[in-house]
Amino acid sequence: MASFLVTIHPYIMSLISIYSIILVISILMSWIPAIQESSFGQMIRTLTEPYLGFFRKFIPPLGMIDFSPIIALFALRLISGGITNLFNLILRYL
């Protein structure tokens, strides 16, 4: 069991890191509408909109500025730290 957890942890952290990069790309694309309408932009929005939409329900934009992506990135960072701590705790007791 311990070897499985040691093996899977880097993959989970890599997926979280890749998703964070995709979120940043989505945020940067919001400044250029032409990119959002491309097939690449639609793919990025398809990947990020469910996650960002969750935060947009609770954090409305202030004027023209949408703070929900910043909170979403912060939450993803907290989740990644929590997963690391959970894995360390489990491994300590195995």
C-alpha positions, 0 to 999 in steps of 0.5 A: 500500500505504501509503495502505491501511495508513493508512486501515485502522489507525483502523478496527482501533483503533476495533474494539479500543476498542469490544471493550474497552468491551464487555468492561467492560460484561460485567465490570460485568454480572457483578455483576448476575445479572438483567442477564446473563439478559436478551437484551442480557446474553446477546448481550454474553456471546456476544461476550466469553466466547470471549476471556475463556474463553481467559484463564480457562483459565490464571488461576483465580479467587481466592475470589470474585474473577476476575482474568482480565477484568483480564488480558484487558483488559491483553492487549487494550491490549498488542495494540493497542499492538503493532498501532500499532507494527507499522503504524508500522514498516511505514509507515517502510519503505514 
